C-alpha cells in the first residue's frame, strides 16, 4: 500500500500561518456550498455567479499540487492533513471537525454543526456522514492523537434513531488494546444534555506491522 506521508521541513510557524489562510478560504467555500443548496435567486443570477466561481477556480489552479494533499510532517513534530475529508483545514467538504483529546490519549470528543450540505433524509444527517465522522474520531483516538498509525480494520454501526441537522457531539473511547489491535467505542448524537445517541459505533483498528 502506498501512503502519502511526506516529510516537509516547513517551519511550524509558517505551517500555522498558512493553515489559517487556507482555512479562511475553505470557510468561504463551505458557505458557498450552503448558499448553493438553499438559494432561490433567479436563473440569470445563478448563471452570473457560476461564471464568477469558474473564474475564481482558474485563479486557484494557477499553482496547485499534482495529486492528493497527503499527510505532511516536519522534524518539530508538527503534522498537517489539510485535504482530509473530515478535519482538513483546506477542504470545504469537511465540517470541519476539531477533535479534543483527553490527557490519557484513550478518550476524545468533538462538537460540530452540520448544515444543509450533510442532509440525507429531510432535515436529518446522512447516515454515511455519521459513519464518516465516527470513523475519523475513532481512528484518531486509536492513533493516540497521531503518536502512531492505526488503520480501520472493521467498523460496526448501530443506527438507533435519525440525527437532526444542527449541533452534534461525538464521544469516543479506547476499550481494549493488544498485539497492535485497538478496540474503540463511539457515539454521535445531539448536543442536548438529555439526548440519547443516534448512532453507536464499535471499531477494530490495526497498527500496521511496518509502523510497530
C-alpha positions in Angstrom: 0.0 0.0 0.0 1.3 3.4 -0.9 0.7 6.1 1.8 1.4 9.8 1.2 3.2 10.6 4.4 5.5 13.4 3.3 8.5 14.7 5.2 8.3 18.5 4.8 10.6 20.8 6.7 8.4 23.9 6.5 8.8 25.5 9.9 5.8 25.1 12.3 5.3 28.9 12.5 4.9 29.0 8.7 2.6 26.0 8.7 0.4 27.6 11.3 0.3 30.9 9.3 -0.6 29.2 6.0 -3.2 26.9 7.7 -5.1 30.0 8.9 -5.1 31.4 5.4 -6.4 28.2 3.7 -8.9 27.6 6.5 -10.4 31.0 5.8 -10.8 30.1 2.1 -12.3 26.8 3.0 -14.8 28.5 5.3 -15.9 30.8 2.4 -16.3 27.9 0.0 -18.2 26.0 2.7 -20.6 29.0 3.0 -20.9 29.0 -0.8 -21.9 25.3 -0.8 -24.6 26.0 1.7 -25.8 29.1 -0.3 -25.8 27.0 -3.5 -28.1 24.4 -1.9 -30.5 26.9 -0.5 -30.6 29.8 -2.9 -33.8 30.8 -4.7 -32.3 33.6 -6.8 -33.4 33.7 -10.5 -31.7 31.8 -13.3 -29.7 34.7 -14.7 -28.2 35.4 -11.3 -27.3 31.7 -10.9 -25.5 31.8 -14.3 -23.7 35.0 -13.3 -22.4 33.5 -10.1 -21.4 30.3 -11.9 -19.2 32.4 -14.2 -17.6 34.2 -11.3 -16.9 30.9 -9.5 -15.4 29.4 -12.6 -13.0 32.4 -12.9 -12.0 32.1 -9.2 -11.4 28.4 -9.7 -9.0 29.1 -12.6 -7.1 31.6 -10.4 -6.6 28.9 -7.7 -5.5 26.4 -10.3 -2.6 28.6 -11.4 -0.5 26.8 -8.8 -1.5 23.6 -7.2 -0.3 20.2 -6.0 0.0 17.4 -8.7 -2.1 15.0 -6.6 -3.6 14.4 -3.2 -2.5 16.6 -0.3 -1.4 13.6 1.8 -0.2 14.0 5.4 2.9 16.2 5.9 5.1 16.4 8.9 8.3 18.2 10.0 11.1 17.4 12.4 9.5 19.7 15.0 6.7 17.1 15.5 4.1 19.2 13.6 1.9 17.3 11.2 -0.9 18.6 8.9 -3.5 16.9 6.7 -5.3 19.8 5.1 -7.1 17.7 2.4 -8.7 15.3 4.9 -12.4 14.9 4.3 -13.3 15.3 8.0 -10.6 17.5 9.6 -8.9 19.1 6.6 -8.3 22.8 7.1 -8.4 23.5 3.3 -11.2 21.0 2.5 -14.6 22.6 2.3 -16.2 19.2 2.3 -15.0 18.8 5.9 -17.4 20.3 8.5 -14.5 20.7 9.8 -14.3 18.6 12.9 -12.0 19.7 15.7 -11.2 16.7 17.9 -10.4 17.2 21.6 -8.2 14.5 23.2 -8.0 13.7 26.9 -4.7 13.6 28.6 -4.7 9.8 28.8 -4.9 9.5 25.0 -7.7 7.0 25.3 -10.8 9.2 25.1 -11.8 12.1 22.8 -14.8 14.2 21.8 -15.9 16.7 19.2 -18.8 19.1 18.7 -19.7 20.4 15.2 -22.6 22.0 13.4 -23.9 20.0 10.4 -25.8 22.1 7.9 -27.6 21.6 4.6 -24.6 20.0 2.9 -24.8 16.9 5.1 -28.5 16.2 4.8 -29.8 12.7 4.0 -33.4 12.1 5.0 -35.3 15.5 5.1 -33.8 17.6 8.0 -31.6 14.7 9.1 -27.9 14.0 8.9 -27.0 11.5 6.1 -26.2 8.1 7.7 -23.0 7.9 5.7 -21.8 11.3 7.1 -22.3 10.0 10.6 -20.2 6.9 9.7 -17.5 9.2 8.1 -17.2 11.4 11.2 -17.2 8.4 13.6 -14.5 6.6 11.6 -12.3 9.7 11.8 -12.7 10.3 15.5 -12.2 6.7 16.3 -9.2 6.4 14.1 -7.5 9.4 15.6 -8.2 8.1 19.1 -6.8 4.7 18.3 -3.8 6.5 16.9 -3.3 8.2 20.3 -3.5 11.7 18.9 -1.1 10.9 16.0 1.7 9.4 18.0 1.2 6.2 16.0 -0.6 5.0 12.9 -3.7 2.9 13.3 -5.9 2.0 10.4 -9.6 0.9 10.3 -10.0 -2.9 10.3 -13.7 -3.2 10.9 -16.4 -0.6 11.7 -19.8 -1.7 13.0 -22.6 0.8 13.3 -26.0 0.7 15.0 -28.4 3.4 13.9 -30.7 3.9 16.9 -32.7 6.9 15.5 -32.4 9.7 13.0 -29.9 12.5 13.8 -31.3 16.0 13.1 -29.1 18.6 11.3 -27.6 21.1 13.6 -25.2 20.9 16.6 -24.0 17.3 17.2 -21.4 15.7 19.6 -19.2 12.7 19.2 -17.7 10.8 22.1 -15.0 8.1 21.7 -13.1 5.7 24.0 -10.4 3.0 23.6 -11.7 0.0 25.4 -9.1 -2.7 24.6 -5.6 -2.9 23.2 -3.4 -5.9 22.5 -0.9 -7.0 19.8 -1.3 -3.9 17.7 -5.1 -4.1 17.7 -7.2 -1.4 19.3 -10.9 -1.7 20.0 -12.8 1.6 20.1 -16.3 2.5 21.0 -18.0 5.8 20.0 -21.4 7.6 19.7 -22.8 10.5 17.8 -25.9 12.4 18.8 -27.4 15.8 19.5 -25.6 18.1 22.0 -28.6 18.5 24.3 -27.8 17.1 27.8 -30.7 14.6 27.8 -30.2 13.4 24.2 -29.6 9.7 23.5 -27.0 8.6 21.0 -28.4 8.5 17.4 -25.6 6.2 16.2 -23.4 3.8 18.2 -20.1 2.5 16.7 -17.6 -0.2 17.5 -14.4 -0.5 15.6 -11.2 -2.5 15.4 -8.2 -0.5 14.4 -4.9 -2.1 13.5 -1.3 -0.7 13.7 0.4 -1.9 10.5 3.4 -4.2 11.1 5.7 -1.7 9.4 4.6 1.0 11.9 5.0 -1.0 15.1 
